[in-house]
Amino acid sequence: MKVTSAEIVISAVKPEQYPEGGLPEFALAGRSNVGKSSFINKMLNRRSLARTSSKPGKTQTLNFYLVNEMLHFVDVPGYGYAKVSKSEREAWGRMIETYFTTRESLKAAVLITDLRHPPTADDRMMYGFLKHYEIPSIIIATKADKIPRGKWQKHLKITKETLDLDPLDHIVVFSSETGEGKDKVWALFQEYMDR
């Protein structure tokens, strides 16, 4: 897909703030500092639409990005970051759960993991949550440029096994540096929108 327009339309914390209109949505989840903002910027051909930060845990709202006037990316707060108070974590958890379990225009969850390392306990918990609610999921194994291409399959196998990946869910090797996987992700998004 050629991205001709992309803008952040709202940062929401509760359902009445979500955009209306029923455009298809793809929710991006992943632990803090896994590279969600870099993924968004690469997918949307923007340098800094999504703020990348050296301080993990900056996103504390559901950030809705309108893409080509036809779909939304929804950036979900990163998880697994210790410096956030327990009450804040619980509030995020409720906010995220409400979104994932009530949003009818959600087409798929995009779970971003780091190809270099096995998915964390938090990644497994998030994937388990998505499967519990029968939310279609696309796994993005990012930072592929950091390991030799010849080792990708080995790392993919570890990711699939660690998550106990549902055969119906897709996994894509991705790099925000090189653009590896970008066209494949857009093709998958299109597939979900056509359903």
C-alpha positions in Angstrom: 0.0 0.0 0.0 1.2 3.5 -0.8 0.8 5.7 2.2 -0.2 9.2 1.0 -1.5 10.5 4.3 -1.0 9.6 8.0 -1.8 11.6 11.1 -2.5 11.0 14.8 -6.1 11.8 15.3 -6.6 11.2 19.0 -5.0 9.8 22.2 -7.8 8.0 24.0 -8.1 6.4 27.4 -11.8 5.4 27.3 -14.3 4.1 24.7 -16.2 7.3 24.3 -13.0 8.9 23.0 -12.3 6.3 20.3 -12.8 7.6 16.7 -16.2 7.0 15.2 -16.9 5.8 11.7 -16.0 2.1 11.9 -12.8 2.2 9.9 -10.7 -1.0 10.2 -8.2 -0.9 13.0 -4.9 -2.7 13.7 -3.7 -2.6 17.3 0.0 -2.6 17.9 1.1 -4.3 21.1 4.6 -5.1 22.4 6.8 -4.5 25.3 8.3 -1.1 26.0 11.3 -0.4 23.8 10.7 -3.3 21.4 10.5 -0.9 18.5 6.8 -0.2 18.1 7.3 3.5 17.2 10.0 2.6 14.6 7.6 0.0 13.1 4.8 2.6 12.8 7.2 5.2 11.3 8.5 2.6 8.8 5.1 1.4 7.8 3.8 4.9 7.3 7.0 6.3 5.6 7.3 8.9 8.3 10.5 9.8 10.2 8.9 10.8 13.5 5.1 10.6 13.4 5.3 8.1 16.3 7.8 9.4 18.9 10.6 7.1 19.5 12.0 7.5 23.0 15.0 6.3 24.9 12.7 6.3 27.9 10.5 3.1 27.7 6.9 3.4 28.8 6.2 6.8 27.3 3.0 5.8 25.6 0.2 5.8 28.2 -2.8 6.2 26.0 -4.3 4.5 23.0 -2.9 6.5 20.1 -5.1 6.4 16.9 -3.3 7.1 13.6 -5.5 7.6 10.6 -3.8 6.2 7.5 -4.9 7.1 3.9 -8.4 8.1 5.4 -9.2 4.4 5.3 -7.8 2.6 8.4 -6.4 3.2 11.9 -3.2 2.0 13.5 -3.8 2.0 17.3 -0.6 2.2 19.3 -1.2 0.5 22.6 0.9 1.3 25.7 4.0 -0.9 25.9 4.1 -3.5 28.7 6.8 -5.0 30.9 8.4 -1.8 32.0 9.2 -1.9 35.7 9.4 1.8 36.5 5.6 2.3 36.3 3.6 2.1 39.5 1.4 -0.9 40.1 -1.8 1.2 40.0 -0.7 2.8 36.7 0.0 -0.7 35.3 -3.5 -1.9 36.4 -5.1 1.2 34.8 -3.3 0.5 31.5 -4.3 -3.1 31.8 -8.0 -2.2 32.1 -7.8 0.3 29.3 -6.1 -2.2 27.0 -8.5 -5.0 27.9 -11.6 -2.7 27.3 -10.3 -1.8 23.9 -9.4 -5.3 22.8 -12.6 -6.9 24.1 -15.1 -4.3 22.9 -13.8 -2.7 19.7 -15.8 -4.1 16.8 -13.7 -2.4 14.1 -10.5 -4.2 15.3 -9.3 -6.4 12.5 -6.2 -7.9 14.1 -3.7 -7.4 16.8 -0.1 -6.8 15.8 2.3 -8.2 18.4 5.8 -6.9 18.0 8.6 -9.1 19.3 12.4 -8.9 19.0 13.6 -11.6 16.6 17.0 -11.7 18.3 15.5 -13.1 21.6 12.8 -15.6 22.6 9.5 -13.8 23.4 9.4 -12.8 27.1 6.9 -13.9 29.7 5.0 -10.7 29.1 4.9 -11.4 25.3 3.5 -14.9 26.1 0.9 -13.4 28.4 -0.2 -10.8 25.8 -0.4 -13.5 23.1 -2.4 -15.7 25.5 -4.8 -12.8 26.2 -5.3 -12.3 22.5 -6.0 -16.0 21.9 -8.3 -16.1 24.9 -10.5 -13.5 23.3 -10.1 -15.0 19.8 -8.5 -11.9 18.3 -6.6 -12.6 15.1 -2.9 -11.9 15.5 0.0 -11.0 13.4 3.4 -11.4 15.0 6.1 -9.0 13.8 9.6 -10.3 14.6 11.5 -7.0 14.3 15.2 -6.0 14.4 15.9 -8.7 11.7 18.8 -6.5 10.5 20.6 -7.2 13.7 21.1 -10.9 12.9 22.4 -12.7 9.8 19.7 -13.7 7.3 20.9 -17.3 7.5 19.8 -17.4 11.2 16.3 -16.0 10.7 14.6 -19.4 10.4 16.2 -20.6 13.6 15.0 -17.5 15.5 11.6 -17.7 14.0 11.2 -21.3 15.1 12.1 -20.2 18.7 9.5 -17.4 18.5 6.8 -19.7 17.2 7.5 -22.4 19.8 7.8 -20.0 22.7 4.5 -18.3 21.9 2.9 -21.7 21.0 1.8 -19.9 17.8 -1.6 -20.6 16.5 -1.2 -22.0 12.9 -3.9 -19.5 11.7 -1.8 -16.5 12.9 0.9 -15.0 10.7 4.5 -14.2 11.6 6.6 -11.7 9.6 10.3 -11.0 9.8 10.7 -7.3 9.9 13.3 -4.5 10.0 12.6 -0.8 10.6 16.1 -0.2 9.3 15.9 -1.9 5.9 12.1 -2.2 5.4 12.3 -6.0 5.3 8.8 -7.4 5.7 7.0 -4.1 5.1 5.2 -5.1 1.9 4.2 -8.4 3.4 2.7 -6.7 6.4 0.6 -4.4 4.2 -0.5 -7.4 2.2 -1.7 -9.1 5.4 -3.5 -5.9 6.5 -5.3 -5.8 3.2 -6.3 -9.4 3.6 -7.8 -8.7 7.0 -9.6 -5.6 5.7 -11.1 -7.6 2.8 -12.6 -10.3 5.2 
